[in-house]
Amino acid sequence: MFFKPGAYHDCAEPQADFVQDKEGMNFCEYFKPGTTTVKPSTDDAKKKFNDLFS
């Protein structure tokens, strides 16, 4: 929820500890899953499927 590319250390939470290795395991007591979801349109999915066979 607090991940924000371009913000200081890519985090919008000002009290979070700096994470040096973002690919490795780490712990953040401020972590909360995001609330937004991205749904592809059905027209886009159908077009991509049909493009596989054309």
Rosetta silent file (secondary structure, phi, psi, omega in degrees, C-alpha in Angstrom):
SEQUENCE: MFFKPGAYHDCAEPQADFVQDKEGMNFCEYFKPGTTTVKPSTDDAKKKFNDLFS
SCORE:     score description
SCORE:     0.000 S_00000001
   1 L     0.000  -31.200 -176.999    0.000    0.000    0.000 S_00000001
   2 L   -96.424   -3.021  179.184    2.896    2.359    0.708 S_00000001
   3 E   -65.610  124.193 -178.567    5.025    1.389   -2.326 S_00000001
   4 L  -144.651   97.144  179.491    5.473    4.523   -4.382 S_00000001
   5 L   -57.235  134.704 -179.638    8.134    4.551   -7.121 S_00000001
   6 L    97.564  -20.736  176.631    9.996    7.826   -7.137 S_00000001
   7 L   -76.320  168.380  178.776    9.360    8.571   -3.466 S_00000001
   8 H   -58.284  119.041 -175.717   12.231    8.552   -0.965 S_00000001
   9 H    59.113   22.794 -179.813   13.369    4.882   -0.871 S_00000001
  10 H    58.722   29.210 -177.404   10.262    4.085   -2.993 S_00000001
  11 E  -136.060  131.288  179.991    8.115    4.148    0.161 S_00000001
  12 L   -85.090   -8.613  177.949    5.381    6.614    1.151 S_00000001
  13 L   -86.072  116.223 -173.429    5.638    5.647    4.840 S_00000001
  14 L   -70.514  -19.562 -176.379    8.087    8.138    6.432 S_00000001
  15 L   -99.521    0.173 -177.818    9.073    5.926    9.394 S_00000001
  16 L   -69.822  146.008  176.871    9.875    2.729    7.476 S_00000001
  17 L   -73.471  149.507  178.203   13.416    1.352    7.617 S_00000001
  18 L   -71.605  133.864  177.622   15.511    1.461    4.456 S_00000001
  19 L  -104.965  111.968 -178.442   15.667   -1.888    2.640 S_00000001
  20 L   -70.112  -52.056 -177.214   19.048   -2.313    0.948 S_00000001
  21 L  -102.844   98.236 -176.823   18.327   -5.584   -0.891 S_00000001
  22 L   -79.015  -11.987  177.981   14.815   -5.350   -2.330 S_00000001
  23 L   -87.221  -24.677 -178.662   15.131   -8.715   -4.090 S_00000001
  24 L   -85.946  179.904  178.534   15.917  -10.612   -0.874 S_00000001
  25 L   -72.065  140.603  175.061   13.721  -11.390    2.107 S_00000001
  26 L  -153.596  170.574 -178.694   12.852   -8.465    4.343 S_00000001
  27 L  -130.173  137.480  177.125   10.235   -7.432    6.872 S_00000001
  28 L  -134.604  116.275 -179.187    8.212   -4.234    7.061 S_00000001
  29 L   -70.109  -10.983  178.877    5.860   -3.650    9.987 S_00000001
  30 L   -95.640   -0.497 -175.656    4.019   -1.053    7.871 S_00000001
  31 L   -62.201  132.036  171.583    3.212   -3.479    5.029 S_00000001
  32 L  -141.774  135.143  177.906   -0.408   -3.550    3.924 S_00000001
  33 L   -62.330  147.674  178.040   -1.642   -5.110    0.672 S_00000001
  34 L   -66.242  161.016 -177.652   -2.839   -2.642   -1.922 S_00000001
  35 L  -107.976   -5.124 -178.945   -6.537   -2.136   -2.446 S_00000001
  36 L   -97.467  147.584  175.541   -6.603   -1.543   -6.191 S_00000001
  37 L  -128.668  153.613  178.886   -6.904   -4.252   -8.804 S_00000001
  38 L  -114.044  120.524  178.584   -6.403   -4.156  -12.532 S_00000001
  39 L  -111.023  121.257  176.117   -8.893   -6.047  -14.664 S_00000001
  40 L   -69.505  148.162  178.302   -8.117   -6.493  -18.343 S_00000001
  41 L   -71.573  149.503 -179.636  -11.006   -5.832  -20.643 S_00000001
  42 H   -67.728  -31.873  178.596  -12.626   -8.890  -22.181 S_00000001
  43 H   -63.296  -40.874  179.583  -12.265   -7.384  -25.648 S_00000001
  44 H   -65.297  -42.589  179.595   -8.504   -7.130  -25.166 S_00000001
  45 H   -64.626  -42.283  179.361   -8.289  -10.728  -23.933 S_00000001
  46 H   -64.381  -40.349  179.521  -10.347  -12.022  -26.872 S_00000001
  47 H   -63.702  -44.957  179.298   -8.193  -10.099  -29.349 S_00000001
  48 H   -63.263  -39.528  177.826   -4.992  -11.509  -27.874 S_00000001
  49 H   -64.014  -46.845 -179.922   -6.425  -15.024  -27.961 S_00000001
  50 H   -66.224  -31.144  177.923   -7.535  -14.686  -31.585 S_00000001
  51 H   -66.250  -22.922  178.129   -4.149  -13.219  -32.534 S_00000001
  52 H   -64.590  -29.412 -174.678   -2.531  -16.479  -31.445 S_00000001
  53 L  -107.752    9.746  179.398   -4.223  -18.275  -34.328 S_00000001
  54 L  -111.710    0.000    0.000   -3.970  -15.713  -37.083 S_00000001
